[in-house]
Protein backbone atom coordinates (compact mmCIF):
# COMPACT_ATOMS: atom_id res chain seq x y z
CA UNK A 1 0.00 0.00 0.00
CA UNK A 2 1.67 3.25 -1.11
CA UNK A 3 1.79 6.48 0.87
CA UNK A 4 0.06 9.27 -1.04
CA UNK A 5 -0.13 13.04 -0.92
CA UNK A 6 -3.29 15.10 -0.65
CA UNK A 7 -2.85 16.01 -4.32
CA UNK A 8 -3.23 12.32 -5.19
CA UNK A 9 -6.70 12.13 -3.59
CA UNK A 10 -9.78 12.44 -5.72
CA UNK A 11 -11.32 15.89 -6.07
CA UNK A 12 -14.06 15.30 -3.48
CA UNK A 13 -11.60 14.08 -0.88
CA UNK A 14 -9.30 17.03 -1.54
CA UNK A 15 -12.19 19.43 -1.03
CA UNK A 16 -13.19 17.63 2.15
CA UNK A 17 -9.68 17.98 3.60
CA UNK A 18 -9.52 21.64 2.56
CA UNK A 19 -12.74 22.23 4.48
CA UNK A 20 -11.34 20.22 7.41
CA UNK A 21 -8.33 22.53 7.64
CA UNK A 22 -10.60 25.56 7.61
CA UNK A 23 -12.78 23.98 10.30
CA UNK A 24 -9.72 23.35 12.45
CA UNK A 25 -8.74 27.02 12.24
CA UNK A 26 -12.26 27.95 13.33
CA UNK A 27 -12.24 25.51 16.22
CA UNK A 28 -14.78 23.17 14.63
CA UNK A 29 -12.91 20.07 15.74
CA UNK A 30 -15.71 17.53 15.29
CA UNK A 31 -15.98 18.36 11.59
CA UNK A 32 -12.20 18.09 11.15
CA UNK A 33 -12.08 14.74 12.90
CA UNK A 34 -15.02 13.31 10.94
CA UNK A 35 -13.56 14.46 7.63
CA UNK A 36 -10.10 13.06 8.36
CA UNK A 37 -11.51 9.74 9.56
CA UNK A 38 -13.61 9.44 6.41
CA UNK A 39 -10.63 10.01 4.11
CA UNK A 40 -8.24 7.78 6.06
CA UNK A 41 -10.71 4.90 6.01
CA UNK A 42 -10.56 5.08 2.22
CA UNK A 43 -6.87 6.05 1.85
CA UNK A 44 -4.91 4.99 4.96
CA UNK A 45 -1.62 5.99 3.38
CA UNK A 46 -2.35 9.72 3.19
CA UNK A 47 0.03 10.93 5.88
CA UNK A 48 -0.80 14.68 5.64
CA UNK A 49 -4.40 13.84 6.54
CA UNK A 50 -3.24 11.68 9.45
CA UNK A 51 -1.14 14.58 10.74
CA UNK A 52 -4.13 16.92 10.48
CA UNK A 53 -6.26 14.37 12.32
CA UNK A 54 -3.74 14.12 15.17
CA UNK A 55 -3.59 17.89 15.60
CA UNK A 56 -7.36 17.96 15.94
CA UNK A 57 -7.41 14.93 18.26
CA UNK A 58 -4.86 16.41 20.64
CA UNK A 59 -6.60 19.78 20.65
CA UNK A 60 -9.96 18.17 21.41
CA UNK A 61 -8.38 15.98 24.07
CA UNK A 62 -6.88 18.98 25.84
CA UNK A 63 -10.08 20.99 25.63
CA UNK A 64 -12.50 18.26 26.69
CA UNK A 65 -10.21 16.38 29.06
CA UNK A 66 -9.83 12.64 29.16
CA UNK A 67 -13.30 11.82 27.94
CA UNK A 68 -13.68 8.23 29.05
CA UNK A 69 -11.29 5.67 30.43
CA UNK A 70 -8.23 5.00 28.34
CA UNK A 71 -9.23 2.13 26.14
CA UNK A 72 -5.82 0.46 26.25
CA UNK A 73 -4.76 1.19 29.79
CA UNK A 74 -5.16 -2.21 31.40
CA UNK A 75 -4.68 -4.56 28.48
CA UNK A 76 -1.70 -6.24 26.94
CA UNK A 77 -1.13 -5.23 23.35
CA UNK A 78 0.47 -8.55 22.42
CA UNK A 79 -2.69 -10.10 20.88
CA UNK A 80 -3.24 -7.00 18.79
CA UNK A 81 0.32 -6.99 17.50
CA UNK A 82 -0.19 -10.58 16.49
CA UNK A 83 -3.41 -9.57 14.78
CA UNK A 84 -1.48 -6.81 13.00
CA UNK A 85 0.66 -9.41 11.30
CA UNK A 86 -2.40 -11.42 10.33
CA UNK A 87 -4.72 -8.58 9.28
CA UNK A 88 -2.85 -5.24 9.34
CA UNK A 89 -5.77 -3.31 7.83
CA UNK A 90 -8.05 -4.41 10.66
CA UNK A 91 -5.35 -3.66 13.22
CA UNK A 92 -4.91 -0.20 11.73
CA UNK A 93 -8.61 0.46 12.34
CA UNK A 94 -8.26 -0.78 15.94
CA UNK A 95 -5.38 1.61 16.50
CA UNK A 96 -7.27 4.52 14.94
CA UNK A 97 -10.36 3.82 17.04
CA UNK A 98 -8.28 3.78 20.21
CA UNK A 99 -6.47 7.00 19.29
CA UNK A 100 -9.82 8.65 18.62
CA UNK A 101 -10.64 8.03 22.28
CA UNK A 102 -7.19 8.81 23.65
CA UNK A 103 -4.54 10.26 21.30
CA UNK A 104 -1.98 10.00 24.14
CA UNK A 105 -2.21 6.20 24.27
CA UNK A 106 1.32 4.90 23.70
CA UNK A 107 0.17 1.28 23.16
CA UNK A 108 -2.24 2.47 20.47
CA UNK A 109 0.52 4.45 18.77
CA UNK A 110 2.76 1.37 18.87
CA UNK A 111 -0.05 -0.60 17.29
CA UNK A 112 -0.41 2.06 14.59
CA UNK A 113 3.31 1.74 13.83
CA UNK A 114 3.08 -2.06 13.69
CA UNK A 115 0.12 -2.00 11.33
CA UNK A 116 1.65 0.70 9.13
CA UNK A 117 4.85 -1.30 8.84
CA UNK A 118 2.90 -4.39 7.76
CA UNK A 119 1.04 -2.28 5.18
CA UNK A 120 4.26 -0.87 3.72
CA UNK A 121 3.80 2.69 5.03
CA UNK A 122 7.28 3.56 6.38
CA UNK A 123 6.63 7.28 6.89
CA UNK A 124 3.47 6.47 8.84
CA UNK A 125 5.56 4.18 11.03
CA UNK A 126 7.92 7.09 11.72
CA UNK A 127 4.94 9.37 12.33
CA UNK A 128 3.55 7.03 15.01
CA UNK A 129 6.92 6.52 16.71
CA UNK A 130 7.58 10.27 16.63
CA UNK A 131 4.25 10.82 18.39
CA UNK A 132 5.47 8.43 21.09
CA UNK A 133 8.69 10.44 21.31
CA UNK A 134 6.68 13.57 22.08
CA UNK A 135 4.93 11.71 24.90
CA UNK A 136 7.97 9.80 26.17
CA UNK A 137 11.04 11.81 25.12
CA UNK A 138 13.44 9.65 27.15
CA UNK A 139 12.17 6.29 25.87
CA UNK A 140 15.46 5.03 24.42
CA UNK A 141 13.99 1.94 22.73
CA UNK A 142 11.46 4.10 20.92
CA UNK A 143 14.10 6.63 19.87
CA UNK A 144 16.20 3.84 18.40
CA UNK A 145 13.17 2.42 16.56
CA UNK A 146 12.28 5.92 15.32
CA UNK A 147 15.77 6.44 13.93
CA UNK A 148 15.58 3.13 12.10
CA UNK A 149 12.10 4.05 10.83
CA UNK A 150 13.38 7.31 9.35
CA UNK A 151 16.15 5.37 7.63
CA UNK A 152 13.60 2.91 6.23
CA UNK A 153 11.56 5.86 5.01
CA UNK A 154 14.60 7.19 3.12
CA UNK A 155 15.12 10.20 5.40
CA UNK A 156 18.58 9.85 6.94
CA UNK A 157 18.69 13.53 7.95
CA UNK A 158 15.72 12.94 10.25
CA UNK A 159 17.39 9.80 11.57
CA UNK A 160 20.49 11.84 12.44
CA UNK A 161 18.34 14.28 14.43
CA UNK A 162 17.13 11.37 16.55
CA UNK A 163 20.70 10.17 16.96
CA UNK A 164 21.59 13.63 18.27
CA UNK A 165 18.90 13.29 20.95
CA UNK A 166 20.18 9.88 22.00
CA UNK A 167 23.82 10.92 22.11
CA UNK A 168 22.88 14.04 24.06
CA UNK A 169 21.54 11.76 26.79
CA UNK A 170 24.29 9.15 26.51
CA UNK A 171 27.28 10.06 24.32
CA UNK A 172 28.75 6.55 24.62
CA UNK A 173 25.59 4.77 23.44
CA UNK A 174 26.97 2.14 21.05
CA UNK A 175 23.65 1.50 19.28
CA UNK A 176 23.10 5.22 18.73
CA UNK A 177 26.62 5.53 17.36
CA UNK A 178 26.00 2.60 14.99
CA UNK A 179 22.76 4.23 13.84
CA UNK A 180 24.64 7.50 13.28
CA UNK A 181 27.10 5.72 11.01
CA UNK A 182 24.35 4.05 8.99
CA UNK A 183 22.44 7.32 8.67
CA UNK A 184 25.58 9.22 7.67
CA UNK A 185 26.34 6.67 4.96
CA UNK A 186 22.73 6.77 3.75
CA UNK A 187 22.85 10.56 3.64
CA UNK A 188 26.07 10.45 1.64
CA UNK A 189 24.48 8.02 -0.81
CA UNK A 190 21.39 10.22 -1.12
CA UNK A 191 23.36 13.41 -1.67
CA UNK A 192 25.54 11.67 -4.25
CA UNK A 193 22.51 10.54 -6.27
CA UNK A 194 23.98 7.08 -6.68
CA UNK A 195 22.41 4.68 -9.13
CA UNK A 196 20.63 2.06 -7.04
CA UNK A 197 21.33 -0.56 -9.70
CA UNK A 198 25.04 -0.53 -8.86
CA UNK A 199 26.66 -2.33 -5.97
CA UNK A 200 27.90 -0.60 -2.85
CA UNK A 201 31.56 -0.86 -3.81
CA UNK A 202 30.89 0.05 -7.47
CA UNK A 203 29.59 3.45 -6.44
CA UNK A 204 32.56 4.45 -4.33
CA UNK A 205 35.55 6.17 -5.87
CA UNK A 206 38.02 3.51 -4.82
CA UNK A 207 38.58 0.43 -2.71
CA UNK A 208 40.05 2.46 0.15
CA UNK A 209 36.88 4.51 0.59
CA UNK A 210 34.75 1.36 0.50
CA UNK A 211 36.71 -0.17 3.34
CA UNK A 212 36.44 3.05 5.37
CA UNK A 213 32.65 3.20 5.16
CA UNK A 214 32.20 -0.49 5.84
CA UNK A 215 34.43 -0.28 8.90
CA UNK A 216 32.66 2.89 10.08
CA UNK A 217 29.41 0.93 10.16
CA UNK A 218 30.85 -1.47 12.76
CA UNK A 219 30.42 -0.74 16.44
CA UNK A 220 33.82 -2.13 17.43
CA UNK A 221 37.00 -1.32 15.51
CA UNK A 222 40.66 -2.09 16.03
CA UNK A 223 43.06 0.61 17.22
CA UNK A 224 44.53 0.90 13.75
CA UNK A 225 41.14 1.27 12.09
CA UNK A 226 40.02 3.71 14.80
CA UNK A 227 43.02 5.90 14.06
CA UNK A 228 42.25 5.72 10.35
CA UNK A 229 38.62 6.75 10.88
CA UNK A 230 39.78 9.50 13.22
CA UNK A 231 42.14 10.90 10.59
CA UNK A 232 39.35 10.86 8.02
CA UNK A 233 36.96 12.59 10.45
CA UNK A 234 39.55 15.34 11.07
CA UNK A 235 39.91 15.76 7.30
CA UNK A 236 36.12 16.09 6.97
CA UNK A 237 36.12 18.81 9.64
CA UNK A 238 38.63 20.74 7.54
CA UNK A 239 36.42 20.47 4.46
CA UNK A 240 33.15 21.12 6.36
CA UNK A 241 34.17 23.09 9.47
CA UNK A 242 30.59 23.77 10.60
CA UNK A 243 29.29 20.17 10.43
CA UNK A 244 28.81 19.05 14.03
CA UNK A 245 28.53 15.38 13.06
CA UNK A 246 32.19 15.45 11.93
CA UNK A 247 33.21 16.84 15.32
CA UNK A 248 31.28 14.05 17.02
CA UNK A 249 33.18 11.48 14.95
CA UNK A 250 36.49 13.06 15.94
CA UNK A 251 35.55 13.07 19.63
CA UNK A 252 34.39 9.47 19.44
CA UNK A 253 37.66 8.45 17.80
CA UNK A 254 39.76 10.07 20.50
CA UNK A 255 37.62 8.48 23.21
CA UNK A 256 38.05 5.03 21.69
CA UNK A 257 41.81 5.61 21.68
CA UNK A 258 41.68 6.68 25.32
CA UNK A 259 42.86 10.20 24.55
CA UNK A 260 40.35 12.06 26.70
CA UNK A 261 42.36 15.31 26.73
CA UNK A 262 42.20 15.50 22.93
CA UNK A 263 38.52 14.56 22.87
CA UNK A 264 37.79 17.36 25.34
CA UNK A 265 39.75 19.85 23.23
CA UNK A 266 37.62 19.02 20.18
CA UNK A 267 34.36 19.26 22.13
CA UNK A 268 35.32 22.73 23.30
CA UNK A 269 36.30 23.67 19.78
CA UNK A 270 32.89 22.52 18.50
CA UNK A 271 31.11 24.51 21.21
CA UNK A 272 32.59 27.70 19.78
CA UNK A 273 30.56 27.23 16.59
CA UNK A 274 27.26 29.16 16.28
CA UNK A 275 25.51 25.93 15.23
CA UNK A 276 26.41 24.34 18.60
CA UNK A 277 24.89 27.14 20.67
CA UNK A 278 21.53 25.36 20.95
CA UNK A 279 22.96 21.82 20.96
CA UNK A 280 23.01 20.57 24.54
CA UNK A 281 24.70 17.31 23.52
CA UNK A 282 28.11 19.01 23.31
CA UNK A 283 27.52 20.74 26.63
CA UNK A 284 26.78 17.39 28.27
CA UNK A 285 29.67 15.78 26.46
CA UNK A 286 32.09 18.38 27.79
CA UNK A 287 30.88 17.72 31.34
CA UNK A 288 31.21 13.96 30.88
CA UNK A 289 34.72 14.16 29.42
CA UNK A 290 35.99 16.60 32.04
CA UNK A 291 34.54 14.33 34.72
CA UNK A 292 36.25 11.32 33.14
CA UNK A 293 39.54 13.21 33.05
CA UNK A 294 39.36 14.28 36.69
CA UNK A 295 38.24 10.78 37.72
CA UNK A 296 41.21 9.26 35.88
CA UNK A 297 43.56 11.61 37.68
CA UNK A 298 42.02 10.61 41.01
CA UNK A 299 42.41 6.90 40.20
CA UNK A 300 46.04 7.46 39.27
CA UNK A 301 46.70 9.28 42.53
CA UNK A 302 44.92 6.57 44.55
CA UNK A 303 46.90 3.85 42.80
CA UNK A 304 50.16 5.63 43.66
CA UNK A 305 49.06 6.03 47.28
CA UNK A 306 48.19 2.33 47.48
CA UNK A 307 51.66 1.47 46.28
CA UNK A 308 53.21 3.76 48.93
CA UNK A 309 50.67 4.03 51.78
CA UNK A 310 52.98 6.00 54.09
CA UNK A 311 53.74 8.78 51.60
CA UNK A 312 52.05 11.95 52.90
CA UNK A 313 52.69 13.82 49.64
CA UNK A 314 50.74 11.20 47.71
CA UNK A 315 47.97 11.43 50.29
CA UNK A 316 47.75 15.15 49.71
CA UNK A 317 47.55 14.53 45.96
CA UNK A 318 44.62 12.15 46.45
CA UNK A 319 42.82 14.72 48.61
CA UNK A 320 43.46 17.43 46.04
CA UNK A 321 42.20 15.21 43.20
CA UNK A 322 39.04 14.38 45.17
CA UNK A 323 38.45 18.04 45.91
CA UNK A 324 38.97 19.01 42.26
CA UNK A 325 36.47 16.39 41.06
CA UNK A 326 33.87 17.37 43.67
CA UNK A 327 34.30 21.09 42.94
CA UNK A 328 33.93 20.51 39.19
CA UNK A 329 30.76 18.48 39.60
CA UNK A 330 29.25 21.00 41.97
CA UNK A 331 30.13 24.01 39.80
CA UNK A 332 28.71 22.36 36.68
CA UNK A 333 25.55 21.30 38.52
CA UNK A 334 24.99 24.88 39.72
CA UNK A 335 25.56 26.24 36.22
CA UNK A 336 23.12 23.74 34.75
CA UNK A 337 20.39 24.70 37.21
CA UNK A 338 20.99 28.39 36.56
CA UNK A 339 20.64 27.81 32.83
CA UNK A 340 17.72 25.36 33.06
CA UNK A 341 15.78 26.29 36.22
CA UNK A 342 12.89 23.95 35.35
CA UNK A 343 15.16 20.92 34.92
CA UNK A 344 14.09 19.05 38.05
CA UNK A 345 16.51 16.12 37.65
CA UNK A 346 19.32 18.70 37.48
CA UNK A 347 18.06 20.28 40.71
CA UNK A 348 17.96 16.84 42.33
CA UNK A 349 21.55 16.15 41.26
CA UNK A 350 22.65 19.54 42.60
CA UNK A 351 20.91 18.85 45.89
CA UNK A 352 22.78 15.57 46.31
CA UNK A 353 26.11 17.26 45.61
CA UNK A 354 25.34 20.06 48.05
CA UNK A 355 24.47 17.48 50.72
CA UNK A 356 27.82 15.77 50.14
CA UNK A 357 29.53 19.14 50.48
CA UNK A 358 27.78 19.77 53.80
CA UNK A 359 25.66 22.65 52.45
CA UNK A 360 22.45 21.30 53.96
CA UNK A 361 20.22 24.38 53.67
CA UNK A 362 21.19 24.92 50.04
CA UNK A 363 20.52 21.23 49.35
CA UNK A 364 17.07 21.42 50.98
CA UNK A 365 16.16 24.35 48.74
CA UNK A 366 17.02 22.28 45.65
CA UNK A 367 15.12 19.21 46.88
CA UNK A 368 12.04 21.34 47.54
CA UNK A 369 12.05 22.44 43.90
CA UNK A 370 12.99 19.01 42.53
CA UNK A 371 9.99 17.29 44.16
CA UNK A 372 7.79 19.08 41.59
CA UNK A 373 9.26 16.83 38.88
CA UNK A 374 7.56 13.39 38.77
CA UNK A 375 10.68 11.48 37.62
CA UNK A 376 12.68 12.60 40.68
CA UNK A 377 9.91 13.21 43.23
CA UNK A 378 10.76 10.13 45.30
CA UNK A 379 14.47 10.92 45.38
CA UNK A 380 13.73 14.55 46.23
CA UNK A 381 11.45 13.66 49.15
CA UNK A 382 14.12 11.28 50.41
CA UNK A 383 16.68 14.08 50.11
CA UNK A 384 14.43 16.39 52.11
CA UNK A 385 14.01 13.77 54.81
CA UNK A 386 17.76 13.18 55.10
CA UNK A 387 18.46 16.90 55.05
CA UNK A 388 16.05 17.57 57.90
CA UNK A 389 17.49 14.59 59.75
CA UNK A 390 21.01 16.00 59.35
CA UNK A 391 19.77 19.26 60.90
CA UNK A 392 18.10 17.21 63.69
CA UNK A 393 14.69 18.51 62.66
CA UNK A 394 13.33 15.02 63.20
CA UNK A 395 9.63 15.89 63.10
CA UNK A 396 10.03 17.44 59.65
CA UNK A 397 12.07 14.44 58.51
CA UNK A 398 9.37 12.06 59.74
CA UNK A 399 6.79 13.96 57.68
CA UNK A 400 8.84 13.44 54.49
CA UNK A 401 9.59 9.78 55.12
CA UNK A 402 5.95 9.07 56.05
CA UNK A 403 4.84 10.63 52.76
CA UNK A 404 7.38 8.48 50.93
CA UNK A 405 6.21 5.36 52.72
CA UNK A 406 2.67 5.96 51.50
CA UNK A 407 3.72 6.67 47.90
CA UNK A 408 6.06 3.72 47.46
CA UNK A 409 4.71 0.33 46.47
CA UNK A 410 6.19 -3.08 47.30
CA UNK A 411 8.99 -3.45 49.84
CA UNK A 412 11.98 -3.01 47.54
CA UNK A 413 15.43 -1.67 48.46
CA UNK A 414 14.27 1.94 48.16
CA UNK A 415 11.35 1.43 50.51
CA UNK A 416 13.56 -0.43 53.00
CA UNK A 417 15.87 2.58 53.07
CA UNK A 418 12.91 4.91 53.64
CA UNK A 419 11.47 2.79 56.46
CA UNK A 420 14.88 2.55 58.10
CA UNK A 421 15.36 6.33 57.93
CA UNK A 422 11.85 6.81 59.32
CA UNK A 423 12.59 4.41 62.16
CA UNK A 424 15.86 6.09 63.10
CA UNK A 425 14.16 9.51 63.17
CA UNK A 426 11.40 8.15 65.40
CA UNK A 427 14.09 6.66 67.66
CA UNK A 428 15.78 10.04 67.90
CA UNK A 429 12.45 11.57 68.97
CA UNK A 430 12.04 8.98 71.74
CA UNK A 431 9.16 7.25 69.95
CA UNK A 432 10.61 3.78 70.48
CA UNK A 433 7.47 1.72 69.80
CA UNK A 434 6.75 3.58 66.58
CA UNK A 435 10.35 3.12 65.47
CA UNK A 436 10.31 -0.63 66.13
CA UNK A 437 7.08 -0.92 64.12
CA UNK A 438 8.97 0.37 61.08
CA UNK A 439 11.98 -1.85 61.71
CA UNK A 440 9.67 -4.90 62.05
CA UNK A 441 8.32 -4.33 58.55
CA UNK A 442 11.85 -4.61 57.17
CA UNK A 443 12.75 -7.47 59.54
CA UNK A 444 9.80 -9.59 58.35
CA UNK A 445 11.05 -9.42 54.76
CA UNK A 446 14.84 -8.99 55.05
CA UNK A 447 16.39 -9.97 58.37
CA UNK A 448 19.85 -9.09 57.09
CA UNK A 449 19.10 -5.47 56.21
CA UNK A 450 21.59 -3.22 58.02
CA UNK A 451 21.15 -3.63 61.80
CA UNK A 452 17.37 -4.15 61.96
CA UNK A 453 17.79 -7.65 63.40
CA UNK A 454 19.90 -6.22 66.23
CA UNK A 455 17.32 -3.49 66.88
CA UNK A 456 14.33 -5.83 66.86
CA UNK A 457 16.07 -8.48 68.97
CA UNK A 458 17.15 -5.88 71.52
CA UNK A 459 13.58 -4.61 71.73
CA UNK A 460 12.15 -8.06 72.46
CA UNK A 461 14.94 -8.81 74.92
CA UNK A 462 13.94 -5.78 77.00
CA UNK A 463 10.22 -6.47 76.83
Secondary structure, 3 states (H helix, E strand, C coil): CCCECHHHCCHHHHHHHHHHHHHHHCCCHHHHHHHHHHHHHHCCCEHHHHHHHHHHHHHHHHHHCCCCCCCCCCCCCHHHHHHHHHCHHHHHHHHHHHHHHCCCCHHHHHHHHHHHHHCCCHHHHHHHHHHHHHHCCCCHHHHHHHHHHHHHCCCHHHHHHHHHHHHHHCCCCHHHHHHHHHHHHHHHHHHHCCCCCCCCCCCCCCHHHHHHHHHHCCCCCCHHHHHHHHHHHHHHHHHCCCCHHHHHHHHHHHHHCCCHHHHHHHHHHHCCCHHHCCCHHHHHHHHHHHHHHHHHHHHHHHHHHHHCCCCHHHHHHHHHHHHHHHHHHHHHHHHHHHHCCCCHHHHHHHHHHHHHCCCHHHHHHHHHHHCCCHHHHHHHHHHHHHHHHHCCCHHHHHHHHHHHHHHCCCCCHHHHHHHHHHHHHHHHCCCHHHHHHHHHHHHHHCCCCCCHHHHHHHHHHHC
